[in-house]
């Protein structure tokens, strides 16, 4: 972005230009003008993003120049400089929509701060426009997948208006990209706006040619779909080496944790069938292995061997209460078959059914209400849908194993609660969570919470809070222990948080409690 400074005093111009590091602010070029006429000429020839103008100038003044710029270049951010603290000037600048009003002589750091804020405003507006454009284009491209011919025709018409020469008789090829960190994380680094440009630039560098157009969108599976439009003869000229170069560039600029699935070229009318082929490739990548995959080039996975024999062994381990060994065995089986590429969606679904039968039969035989083991954090539907990839299935198995192991523990409920309360009382200096305590007694947090409430009539969080308050009250009775030390001893690194917790429970602050107690002692 460019900045234009207008002032009739050469010394002021030179002082601002030489005294501020505009490049560090994100300013590409700085233009200067000694009067409004010269400024108008610069506006006509150069792209100006920010105008920094003096008001008092011979001939046309800065207010008139700003009024002219506002009418013809409304996106320009305008900042006024003046050596007179006139309310009338300030009032007029506000009416004209000026960004700021600086009273001269102003220190350079003040001018720099205003310019920095102007740059930040421009960048924010640019990001918002970019995001809106991405959203709009995403909706248009997604509409190409519609089963309704009218919807597809509407998208084709809109794309033609934008400049993409796509016709109903065009051919199309797709690259479906699974960016695994984007699926699993909400980090800004993996936002839509960060990924789209990399995919399109990489496609432009390696998969483009005169007559081939690249478009991109995000589908409902959070996959980035790059569509290559052109004649069938042009698309068939793209080689595996071209796609490998595309994939390498994307991985280098984003993350190596990407799987890209390349479909064959086909007629545009068959777009839904083309996407389905790529989608099948993605579904069968249940191990979520990064890499470049081509439709029809990979051999079908071999069947997993010895599943029933392993299920029989796992059943014995469950009956013997060897839950940790059970989990290790199941995970080793999955990892081994994944390493040999023996897993796909079909046999992973079969594996999920066998493991579910194992857990459900055990629960039935031991009178465990398996539905009570699920919670809002991990639901029954979460588990039943966990067959779609290896990591998701491992998470489901670990959850059920932990929950069932906790319920199956030989301890009576009362003994479990005793061990839990002993653990809490012995670790008051820690910032204990329900999960911490549940893991200590080998229960799932959800089941443990229900059991604790049933046995004590109090939820775990309230119990932890209550015993910490009781401990605090005992220590507050000793006047030479600083309250900050008491907070620290009870696991509160934030003093104000400790005070809020104590007040919520006792309706007074720790300081007030100590004063009240000591006053009572003095009267005795």
N, C-alpha and C positions, 0 to 999 in steps of 0.2 A: 504494500500500500504506500501511497505517496502523500507528502505533506507540503502545503503551500503556505509560506510565511509572507505577510504583506505589512510593510512599515516604511514610512518615508525617511526614517533615520537609519543610515547605513550602519552606524555603530551598534544599533539595537539588533539589526539583522545579523551582523557578523557575530555579536555576542551570543545570540541564541543558537545559531548554526554551529559555532565552534565550541560552545560550552555544554552542549547536550549530546550524548551518544545516542543518536536516533536509531542507528542500526540495532542497538541492544533492545530498543523498544519495539522492533518489528517494522520500522519504517524503511522502505527500500530506497526512495529518493526524496530529497528535500529541494523544493523550488523556492525562489525568493522573488519578490516584486516590490518596487518602491512606490507604486501607486495603484489605484483601482484599474486603470486602463491596461497596465502591464499584466495585472492579475487576470483580467478577462481574457487576454490573449493566451495566457498559460492554460486557463480552463478550456479553451477551444482546442488546444493542441495536445494537452496531456491529461491523463486520468488522475484526478485529485480525490483523495479520500478524506483528508482533514484540512480545514482552512483555519489558520491562526492569523487573525487580522487586527491591526491597530484601528481605532475609531477615528482619531483626529489626524486627518491627512489633507494636504492642499488639494483643491479640486473636489472630486467625488470622495465622500468620507466612507469609513468602514461600515457604517450602518447600511448605507445605500448598496455597497458591494455585497454585503451579506444578504440583503433582500433580493438582489439579482441572483445570487448563487442559490438561494433557497428555492426560487421559482424554476430555475433551469436544471439544477443538480440537487434534487431533494435528498439524495442518499448521503451527501457530503456532511460530515460533522463539522460544525462551525464554532470556533472559540474566539471571543473578542478580547482585545487588549485596550486599556485606556489609562491615561494618567490622571483622569478626573473622577473623583468619587461621586459621580452624579447619579441620583436615584432614577432620573429620567432615562439615562443610558441603560441602566440595568433593567428598567421596566420594558424598554423597547427590545432589548436583547431577548428577554423572556418571551415577549409576544411573537418574535420571529422564530422561536424554537431553537435558539442557540444552546449549545451543549454546556458552555461555562463562560464566565465573565471574570477576567483577571485584572486586578488593579496594579498599574505600574507605578514605581519600579518594583517589580516582583523578583524574588530570588529565582535563579535558574531551576532549583530543585522543585519549586512550586509549579513552574511551567511544565517541567518534565512530568510531574505527578498528574497534571491535567491531561497531557498528551497520552500518558500511559493509560488512563481511564478511558480516553477516547478510543485508543487501539483495542482495549479489551471489549468495549461496546461493539465495535465493528466486527471483531472476531466472533463474539457471541451471536450477533445477527447473522453472520455468514454461516455459522454452524447450524443455526436454526433453519435457515433457508436450505442448506444442504440436507438436513434431516428430513425436511418436508419434501424435497425433491426425491430423496430415496424412498420415502414412504409412498409417494404418488407413483413412481416408476415401479416399485415392488408390486403395487396393486394391479397395475396395467399388465405386467408380465405374468403374474399369477392367473389373471383372467384368461390367458392363452390356454391354460390347462382345463378350462371349463368344458363340460360336456354339452353345453348349450352353444350351437353354432353362432347365434347372434352375439353372445358375449365375446367369443373369439374374434368375430368380425369387427366388433367395436374396438378391441385392443389393437388389432392390426391397423385399423384406420388411425387411431391415436398415435401409434408408433410411426406410421408413415408421415404424419404431420410433423412429428419431432425430427424426422430425417432418417429413420431406419426403413430402408426399402425392402419391406417384407410383404410377400404376397401369399395367397392361399396355395400356390403351386411351388413355393419355396421348399427346400429341404432343411432339415434341422438335425443337429446332434447335441447331446447333453453331457455335461460333466456335473455329477452330483457330489458335493463336497461336505463331508462330516468334519467340522472343526470341533474336536472333542472338548477342549477347554471352554468354548462358547456354549456348548450344550450344558456343561456341568457348572459353569461359573458365571456370575454377573459382573465380573471385573470390567472396568471401562476399556481395558486393553483389547477385549474381545467383543466389543459392541458392534452392532451392524455397520455403523458408519466407519469403523476402522477396517472391517473385513471387505466390504464391497469394493472399495477402490483397488485393493491389492488383487482381488480376483479378476476384475475387469482389466486392470493394467497388464497383469500377467497373460491374460487371454489375448490382449491386444499385441503384446510383444511376441508371443509364440504360436498363437492359434489364428492369427488374423492374416487377411490378404484382401486385395481389392474385391469387393463383392461379398465378403463375409462380415457379418455383424454379430457382436457379442452383447448379450443381455443377461441380467442376473436378478434373482429374487430369493427370498427365504420361504420355504414351504412350511406346512404345519408341523413337520417333524424337526424343525430348527436346522434343516439342511440348506446350504447355499447351492442353488441350481444355476449353473452357467449354461445358457443356450447359445448355440452357434448357428446362425441362419445364413443361407447362401444356396447356390445351386448344388445339386448332388455331386456333380463332377468336381467342383471346388472343394467340397468337404471331404471327398474321398482322397484328395491330395494330402490331407493332414496325416502325418505318420505317428507311430508310437513314440518316436524320438521327440516330436513336437509336444506331445502331451507330457512326456517325462520332463522336458524343459519347463513347461508350464507348472507342473507339480513341484519341481525343485525350487522354482522362484517363489511360489506361494509359501512353501514350508520355510524357506529362508527368511521371508519377510514377516510371517505371522508366528508359526509354531510348527515343529516337526510332528505334532500330534494331530495329523490330518489324514483322512482316507478319502481319496477321490475315485469316483466310479464313472467310467467312460462308456457311453452307449454308442451303438452304430448310428450312422446317418440314415435318415428315412424321410419320407414325405411329411410335410407339416401337418397334414390331416391326421397322421398317425402319432401325433405328439404324446398323447396319453399313454399309448402302448410303449413308446420309446422311454418315457419316464418310468413306467412300471418295470422295465427291464433293469434300469439302474437302481430302482428302489429294491428289487429282489437281491441285487448284489450287496446293497447296504444292509438289508435285513439279515443276510446270511453271514455277515461279518460280526458274529456274536462275540468274538474275542476283542473286538474294537482294535484291530491291528492297523496301524498307520500304513499307508502305501497307496500305490496307483493300481487300480483294478480295471480290467477291460471285460465287457460283456462277452460271454462265450469262450473266453480264453482260459479260464480257471477250471481245473478238474473238480468234479463234485467231491465233497468230503467223504472220506471212508466212514463206515459205521463204527461207532464206539464199541469196543469189545468188552465182554465180561461184566456188563452192567448188573445182570441179575445176581451173579456170584457176589459182587460187591455189595449189593443191597442186602443180601443174606448176612454178610459180615457186619454191615452197619447196624442191622437190626439187633444182632447180638451185643454190639457195643452199647447201644441205647439201653437194652434190658439190664446190662451190667452197670449202668450209670456212668460210663466212660465218655462223657459228652465232649470233652476237649479233644480226645483222640479221634472221636467220630468226626468232628469238624475238620481236623487236620487231614483225615483220610479222604473225606469228600472233596476238599479243596485240592488235594494232590491229584485226585482222579481228574478233576476239571482242568487243572493246569497242564497235566500230561497230555490230555487229548487236545487241548488248545494249541500246545506247542507242535503237535503233529498235524494241525489243521484238520482234525477229525470232527470238529463241531460246526454245525449249522443250525438254523432256526428250528428245523424239524426235530433233530435229535436232542437239541437242548430243551425243547418243549417236552419231549418224552422223558428226559432226565428229571425235569421239574415235576412231572406227574408222579414219577417213582419216589422222589424225595418227599413230596407232599403226602403220598400214601403212607410212607414210613412214619412221618411225624403225626399224622392224623390217627393212624391205627394205634400208635403208642399212647397218644392222649386219650383215646376212647378206652383202651384197656386199663389205664391208670386213673380213670374218672377225672380227667382234666378238661375243663371247658376251654377248648382251644380258642374260641372266639373272644373270650375274656382277655386273652394275651395281647390282642391288638389294641392300638390306641389312635388318637388323632395324629400323632407324629409318624406312626407307621401302621397303616390300615391293612385290613384283609385284602382289599383290592390292590394295594401296593404289592403284597406278597404274590397274589395270583397273577399279576402282570410282570413278575420279576424274571420270567423265562426269556426275555428279549435279548439279553446279553449276559455274559459271564459275570461281570462285576455286580450287576443288579441281582443276579441269582445268588451270588455269594453273600450279599447284604441280607437278602431274605432268609437264607439258611442260618446265618449267624444270629439273626434276630430271633427266629423260632427256637434254635438250639439253646440260646441264653435264657429265653422265657421258660421253656419246658424244663431245662436243668434246674432253674430256680424253684419252680413248683415241685419238682421231683426230689428236691433235697430232703434228706432224712430228718432234718430238724423239725420239731413241732413249731407251730406258728409263734407260740410264746417265746421259745428259745431264739427264733430268728429276730424277733423284735428286741429281745434283750441284747443280742449281739450288735444289733444296729444302734441301739441307744448307747451302749458302751462305747462303740466306735465314735459316735458323735461327741460324747463327753470327753473322750480322750484326744479329740482333734479340734477343739474349739478355736485354736489359733489358725485354722485353715478356713478358706472361703468354700465351705462344703456345699455341694449340690446334691439333689436327690439321686442323680446318677452315681456319684461317688459312694454314697451309702449303699445303694442297691448292688453295686459291683462288689462291695466288701462282703455282702451276704450271698453273693452269686445268684441274684434275682435280676430280672429285667426291671428297669425303672418303673414301667407301667404297672406290672403286677405287684411289685413291692409297695408302690404308693397305695394301691387298693387294700393290700393286706395290712399295712401300717394303720390306715384310717379305720379299718374294720376292728383291729385289735385295740387301738388306743383312743379312737374317737377324734383324733387330731391328725391333720395332714402333716407330712414330713417337714415341709418348709416352715410351717408355724412352730413345730416342735424345736427345730434348730434355732429359730429366732428366739423362742421363749427361754431356752436354756442359756443362750448367749446373753440375754438380758439379765437373767438371774445371776450369772457369773459377773456381769458388769456391776450389778448392784452390790455384790459382795466386795468387789475391788474398790468401788467408789466410797465405801465406808472407811477406807484407809486414806487419810487426807494427803499423805506425801507421795501417792502414786499419781503422776500426771494423767489427765484424761486421754491425751494423745497416745500414751503408752498402753492404756487400757484398750483403746480402739484397736491398736496394732496387735495386742495379745489375743484379741478375739477375731482376727482375720480381716479387719477393716483397714485397708490402706488409705481410704478416703475418710478423713475425720468428719466431714459434713454428712457423709452417708451414715456413719455410726450414730451421729446425733439425731438424724431423721428417723433411723430405725428405733432408737431408744424412746424418742418422743412419741412415735406412733404406738408403741406398746404401753408406755407409762404416762403419757399425756404431759410430761415435763422433760426438759433437757437433762443430760447427765450432770451439768453444773448445778442446775436447780435441785436435782435429787440429792447431790452431795451436801449442798448448803442446808437443805431441809433436814437431812439426817444429822448433820453436825449440830445444828441448832437444837434438835431434840435431845442430843447427848448432853449439851451444855445445861439444859434445864433439869436434867435428872439429878 
